[in-house]
Amino acid sequence: MESLPDSAGNARRTWLRAVETEPPAAQSDFERSAIWRGVFVAAFIVTVINIPVSPPTVQTRAPVRATV
């Protein structure tokens, strides 16, 4: 089977090499924004508030019925 002609092969390989050698971005602008940090601070506060220090002790008396 003959291979198909690839007129853009060299350009594609050059582009791929350039993309592979670029250093990845450290953080996006969104991750550095005050809104993103505010979301994490709010989530932390809600989590801390909802974790009880000690569960309340409630003593209930269930009626005991005589079994036959």
N, C-alpha and C positions, 0 to 999 in steps of 0.2 A: 504494500500500500504506500502510495506516495504521500508525503506530507504536504499540507496546504501551504501556499505562500503566505508569509507573515510580513507585511510591509511595515508594521509598527512595532516589530519585535525589539529592535535595538532601542528605540525611544522608550518603550515600556520597561525594559531592563534597566536603563539609565535612571528613569524615574523611580523604580523600585529601590535601587541602590541608594538614591538620595533620601528617600523616605526612611529606609532602614538605618541610615547613619545619623539622622537627626536625633538630638537628645529629647527625651519626652518632657513635656511641660510639667513643672513641679506642682503648680496649683492653678486652678482657673480663677478668674476674677470673682466668680460667684462664691467659691469656697473661702475667699479672703474677705468677703463682705460682712458688714456688721449684722445684716439680717440673718445670715447663716449662723453666726456665732450666737445671736440672740435666740434662735430656735433651740440650740443645744443648751443654753443656760436655762431657758424656760422648761425644757424637758427634764433637766436635772432638778430644778426646783419642784416641779410637779411630782417627780419620783420620790424625792426626799420627804415631801409632805405626806404622800400616800403610804409610806412605809411606817406602820405603827411601831412604837417603841416596845410595848408589850400588849398583847391582846387583852381586851377587857374580860374579866372573869364574871360570868353570869351564872348564878346558880338557879336552876329551875327544878321544880318538884313535879315530876310526872305522876299522875294518879295511878296507883297500883290497884289493879282489879284482881280479885280472887279467881284463880283458874279452877276449873272443875275437872 
